Amino acid sequence: MSLFRSAEGLPDHGCGALGRVAHGAMTVPSGRPREEPRGARLFLGYNTLPDPPFPLAGFIEYEMDPRTAGYDLGAVLRLLTESFRAQPVPPEGTYDDSHRRQAAVMRVDAMVVVFPGRAFSPEHSPPARALWENLVEGYYRDGDAEACAGARPALVGLGVDRADSRVILLAELSASGDHVQPERVGEYPEGALYDLLGELLDAQYRWTRAAFGL
């Protein structure tokens, strides 16, 4: 796990603490060389829901195996969920009081996945409009966005919390090769990746509660 980062003061994109955590996940440096293959990055969000155990929302990047960059994101999320569900709960006494106190004030409330994608404008292009309609109706297929005329490189961030609030942020690639500031897309995004991310969040939350006796 990387260091805890505060999400306080970041733009919330109309989604409260979940939006701030998603924005932070989108903008935190990866620490990798730009030419290195860029797979998905996964972040745990803490204290984003009402009545947090400590009044500080923030996030930590989950250390993903670099080899996951070569696999479908849905398959990676499924594998991580199965791994958490199969992982045995450590016996009582494994963690000392210091670790239990830290876990008690850092409640796992949200999860964000950030990955390279494509941006397109349905209002400006008939192919993009058709692609958007397919996406809304559930007919989107992998590779459709890449094949869409006018699609542009972008960074995509999907966020979900345990109350099933959702957010999608998009940051297009500028001419300089850097990403612009993330912007929210849509009101209540849906799709298989959100369902998988929610299942992984639930598995992480349940395991953490059991492991630390919370």
C-alpha positions, 0 to 999 in steps of 0.5 A: 500500500502507498501513503494515505493522501487527504482528499480535503479541499479537492473538487468534489464534482457534485458528489461530495467526498466520493468526488474528491477521492475520485479527483485525487485518484485521477490526479495523483502522480503514478511514479512510473516513467511515461513510456512504461505501459499504463494499466489500471490503478486501484484506490481505496477511499476512506471516510467518505460516507456520513458519520465517519469515525474520523473527519478526514476523507482520503485515499490510498493506492492499492499496489497492483501487480504490473502484469495485470496491465495485460488483462481485461479490467473486468477480469482483474476486478473479478480476480481481486474480489475472489481473492479477498473472499477466499482470504482467511481472516487472521487469528485474534491477536495478529494485529496489535492495538496500534493497528486496530486503532488505525483501522478503526478511524480509517473506514473503507467506504469507497473504491476508485479505478483509473485507467486509460481510455478514449473520449468522444463527443456524441453531440459532434459526431454521428458515429460517436452519437451511435456509440453513446446510444449503444453504451446507454442501451448496454450494447457496447463492445470492447474496442468500439471507442477506439474504432470511433472516428474522432475519439481522443486519448483520455484518462477515465476514473470510475468511483463507487461507495458502499451507499452505491453512489457513483461517479465517472470522471474524464481527463483528456490528453492535452497537446503537451502529453499531460492530462487536463483537469478531470471533469464529471460525465453523466449523472448516475453511470451504470455498467458491469465495471461499476458492479464489479467495483462495488463487489470488490469494495464490499469484499474489502470492507467485510474482510477488513472489519473481520480482520481487525474485529471492528 
